[in-house]
Amino acid sequence: MKNGEAQAEREKSFRDLLSELASMSAALVRDEIALVRQEITEKIRSLRAPLTAIAVASALGLVALMALVGAAISGLALVIGPALASLCAGIGLAIIAGVVLAAGLRQLKKTNLKPEETIRTLKEGKEWLKQMK
């Protein structure tokens, strides 16, 4: 009976270890999810102030641009007529808008929102689990 009891005790101990491993793995996953949320939130917060400044500057710039375009069209209208002056101003603004849009998209592509820290810890956790096997 002693041999059977020892076997039962080992099985129980093994079950306890498996249960503990499952519990720790679940906790690790929850912690990693929390880390992802925190990391992404921090990255988004770091973008908030620059994006607000850009929005305000854009609104003010648009008002200034409308005034300047009106003045340019009025001045050109005296030389080439109102229709042609409006057309020239529109084409010029479209070209400038395209250049600014391309520059903005290029900068946006450089922004890294990838949760680097979380990816690193997930890889560490994966390696740890492999070593446990």
N, C-alpha and C positions, 0 to 999 in steps of 0.2 A: 504494500500500500504506500510505503514511503516513496517509492519510485513514481507511482501514479500521482501522488500529491505534489511532488516536485515538478512533474510535467504540467500539471494543472496550474501550479503557481507561475511557471515560466510562460504559459499561454496567457494567463491573466496579465502578467507583467508586459508581455508583448502587445496585448490588446491595449493596455494602458499607454504604452509608448506610441502606438499607432493613433490612438485617440488624442494624445497630447500633440503629436505631429500635425494632425488634421486641424486641431484648434490653433496651433501656432501658425500654420500656413494661412488659415482664414484671417487671423489677426494681421499677418504680414500683408495680405492682399488689401485689407481695409486701410492699413497704414499707408500703403503705396497709393491708393486712391485718394486719400486725404492729402498726401504730398503732391500729387498731380494737381489737385484743385488749388492748393495753396500756391504752388509755383506758377500756374497759369494766371491766378488772380493777381499775383505780384507783377507779372509781366504786363498784364492789361493795365494795372494801376500806373505803371511806369510810362505807358503810352497816353494816359488821360490828359496830362498837362500839355504836352506838345500838340496833341490833336485839338485841344480847346484853343490854344494859341493860333493854330493854323486856321481854325474855323472863324475866329474873330478877325484875323488878318484878311482872310478871304472875303468876308462880308464888307469890311472897310475898303479893301482893294477894289471890290466890284463897284461900289458907289463912286470911288475916285475914277475908276476906268470909264464909267458911264459919262461922267462930267467931261473927261478928257476926249472921249470919242465924240461927244456932242460938239465940243469946241473944234476938233479936227475936221469933222464933217462940215461945220459952218464955214471954216476957213477954206477948205477945199472946194466947197460949193461955189465960192466966188470965182474960182479959177476954172473948174471942170464941170460944174453943174451938180445939183443935189443928188441925182440918182447915181452918177458915177462916183461921187465922193462917198456916198453910203456903201457902195459896192467895194471900193478900195478899203475902207475902214473895216468892213466885215471880213474880207479876205485876210487882211493883216491880223485881225484878232483871232481868226480861226487858226492861222499858222502859229501864233504865240500860244494859244490854248493847247495845240498838239504837242509843242515842245515841253510845256509845263506838265502836261499829263504824262508824257513819257518819262520825265525826270521823277515825278512822284511815284509812278509805278516801279521804277528802278529802285528807288529808296525803300518802297514797301516790300519788295522781294528780298531785300537785305535784312529785314526784321526777322529775328529768330524767335518764334513762340514755342519752339519745341521744349518740352520739360526735360532738360538734360539731366538734372539731378535724379529725377524719378527713373529715367531710363537706366542710369548707372546703378541705382539701388535694385531695380528689378533684375538686372543681369547678375548682380551679386547674390540676390535671393535665389535665382535659378541655379547658380553654381553651388550654393549652399545645399539646396535640395538634392542636387545630383550627388553631392558628397555623402548625403545621409543614406543613400540607397545602398 
